[in-house]
Amino acid sequence: MYYLAKRSFDIIGALVGMVLVFPIFLLIVTMYAYGDSKGPVFFKQIRIGKNGEKFYIYKFRSMILNAEQKLKENKDLYRKYIENNYKLEPEEDPRITKLGAFLRKTSIDELPQLINVLKGEMSLVGPRPIVDEELIEYGNQATDFLSVKPGVTGYWQVSGRSGVGYPERVDLELYYVYNQAFFFDLKIIFKTIWMVLLKKGAY
């Protein structure tokens, strides 16, 4: 019953969410026609989903074109990126555009993931979908981690998000996996809304 209710909630929530944020979608699209953000509106990247199935996650593009290639060309910076839990401080990340920095700070860049939810690749609430390199962090608990759909938001996000790295992140993600419940999901959603309004934990 939980999984049936969760999927129903995902579909209804994603549809309502897309209607509510449609004006924001239109505004963001027009902003990609100018300045250093000029170019494709959406960024997509392969992530690992439920049972190890891979899919493309969608976001509003917050980086320059060929961002991953540019990062890997700078070996020192790429090493720091790996050692820093696959993140860089905004002020030292050469890939992020001015518009992208705003979208990340406000979490608006995540809105296109409602498309992933409607497609059934993600849920509104669940562990954050990871890239291949991160799976090693979960060790022999990787199967448990991949036993549920990844989420647009989750227990890790409302517990600190970018301020909480590995290995602590593993414990938070697995706590959700082992304690899934409908009211737990609702609590995470309401806490996510509060944190987005306060612009906490995002960069």
RAMOVEN-V68643 format. One record per run of one state. SS is the DSSP state (A for helix, B for strand, O for the rest). FROM is the first residue (numbers start at 1). TO is the last residue. If there is no record, write none. Layout:
ss,from,to
SS,FROM,TO
SS,FROM,TO
This chain:
ss,from,to
O,1,1
A,2,31
O,32,34
A,35,37
O,38,41
B,42,48
O,49,49
A,50,52
O,53,53
B,54,60
O,61,62
B,63,63
O,64,66
A,67,73
O,74,74
A,75,83
O,84,89
A,90,92
O,93,95
B,96,96
O,97,97
A,98,106
O,107,107
A,108,110
O,111,112
A,113,119
O,120,121
B,122,125
O,126,129
B,130,130
O,131,131
A,132,145
O,146,149
B,150,153
O,154,156
A,157,159
O,160,160
A,161,163
O,164,167
A,168,178
O,179,181
A,182,198
O,199,203
